[in-house]
Amino acid sequence: MVGNDHYDQVKPDLDNAVNDAKGIYEAFKDLGFMMMPEAYNIDTDRFDELFDNFKSELGHYEVGVLYFSGHGVEIDGKNYLIMRNTPIGELAKTTIRYSIDLQECIRELHETKCKMIIVIIDACRNNPFEGKERGWGSVNLAPLFAPKGTLIAYSTSPGEKADDFGMDGHSVYTGALLKHLKEEGIEIETFFKKVRSTVDAMTGGKKTSWEHTSLIGSFSFNSGKMVHVDDVGYDSMVLRDAQYTMTDNVIAPIIKKLKSYNWYEQNDGVALFKRITPNKLDKNQLFIIGRNLLQAAVGGSHGARDAITDSNLLEEYSIEGKNHLLNGILFEIYFNKDGQFRYKNFKITFLNELLQHANIESLKSSFAFIHELLQGFSPFLIFVPSPEPTKVSINVKLNKEMVDPIWTDPMEMSVVKSISFDGHNLLATDDDSNVFPFTKEQDIREEALESMLCEGYGIPSTYLNLIYNEEPVKKVMWLDRKFKRNFRNDTETAELAMAESAAE
């Protein structure tokens, strides 16, 4: 998300471009998008740096969003985004050199193979070049070519000038975007129609937002599947523990030690926690301690590990049929510091041990709690904890074929032809961008395949049953494809699956 208010040479400065970008940044962050660093009042070099990082990450995701608010200009039929250091010069090439070619940005994003690219431009607010451009420039941005799988959205139709204010401290266009982003389940084309209707109403018909699209398939910015505070029953600060401030004198010393990355300090934190009588802590205190206990255990703290695997200890914190400590532990496995589903890098190190608690009556409610939370993310998980967890079976079909490894002569190997779960093909095609592992491995053993599946789909190893049609030759298989993250990507589950997304 890029917003530029201040310019070294281009005047006047804008009032709301940065505020607009910040509002969009927070809105997309709350919707679960993976965010690039905030970018406000940046120069051309900084944009190039952030944009290159954005492109390098985008190939791993299904949807990418680029938002810009600030000055834009059209020169000889091409659109340029104005950065902080863009000069006003009498020569067009001087301005072009320090501006961002929007069509080139779109072309480069398209080359990442990300399935859906969405570009939102809230520019054209006034013409900083008026009277200086000698006829080569215009504030009215020109229509752009949208490659397949791309949507380009403008705050105004060609020939119109946007407003820098007008709606809740934002431009009319960004204000409309923010309002409609709160609505769940709106298909993207319908979403922008609703935005256009709001802009039209708020400007008395004087402004009309505009889109050029070649999208294929359905998508909703707000799928309605995020974790909401009211649904979960805990304060926002413990669900999004990145916001947690050490103001609670009772547990702040414990949390500080558990977050220390020092095993001795973390073990001391566990000891401090155990000294507090269970009924002296409320549900939010227990929940965030549980999250931090798991973090410390995964980091190598033996004290934290012993605490989360000790059923007798955990049972002490079961109150009125709920165990907020274990709820926090299980929540941390699947949700990050911003309260967003991880999509990858699940913290399943101790999931085998934790699932043993599901057999204990006073702890069953915690597994019902996490099971309900994860229902909206089933397209990405093969195993979902429950009060009565069961094994999952994955079918691996092998066929003996001659392969030609680069490190040796051609040889017969067991080639992986298909890997499936519950009728869903797990192997990715060349068109799939949201895949794992990112490193290419071809000759693998059964334990390596098991590890890939467990880490990628959140499966505890003791609950995985790999079924082969035949034994691999010499215990080695040839696997030259990667795995889909969203393995239930079909019509029936399209609305259920939230695309793992990146936004700049």
TAZI-V588312 format. One line per field, one symbol per residue. ss: DSSP state (H for helix, E for strand, L for the rest). burial: + if it has 9 or more other C-alpha atoms within 8 Angstrom, else -. A space follows every 10 residues. Layout:
ss->???
burial->???
//
This chain:
ss->LEELLLLLLL LLLLLLHHHH HHHHHHHHHH LLLEELLLEE LLLHHHHHHH HHHHHHHHLL LLEEEEEEEL LEEEELLEEE EELLLLLLLL LHHHHHHLEE EHHHHHHHHH LLLLLEEEEE EELLLLLLLL LLLLLLEELL LLLLLLLLLE EEEELLLLLL LLLLLEELLE EHHHHHHHHH HLLLLLLHHH HHHHHHHHHH HHLLLLLLLE EEELLLLLLL LLLLLLLLHH HHLLLHHHHL HHHLLLLLLL LHHHHHHHLL LLHHHHHHHH HHHHLLLHHH LLHHHHHHHH HHHHHHHHHL LHHHHHHHLL HHHHHLLEEL LEEHHHHHHH HHHHELLLLL ELLLLLLLLL HHHHHHHHHL HHHHHHHHHH HHHHHHHHHH LLLLLLLLLL LEEEEEEEEE EEELLLLLLL EEEEEEEEEE ELLEELELLL LLLLEELLLL LLEEEHHHHH HHHHHHHLLL HHHEEEEELL LLHHHEEELL LLEELLLLLL HHHLLLLLLL EEEL
burial->+++++-+-++ ---+-+++++ +++++-+++- ++++++-+++ ++++--+--+ ---++-++++ ++++++++++ +++++--+++ +++++++++- -+-+++-+++ +++-++++++ -+++++++++ +++++++-+- --+---++++ ++---+--++ +++++++--+ +++++++-++ ++++++++-+ +--+++++-- ++-+++-+++ --+-+-++++ +++++----+ +++-+++-+- ---+--++++ +--------- ++++++++++ +-+-++++++ -++------- +-++++++++ ++++++++-- +++++-++-- ---++-++-- -+++++++++ ++++++++++ +++--+++-- -+-++-+++- -+++++++++ +-++-+++++ +++++++-+- -+++++++-+ ---------- --++++-+++ +---++++-- -++++++--- -+-+++--++ ++++++++++ +-++-+-+-- -++--++++- -++++++++- --+++++--+ ++++
//
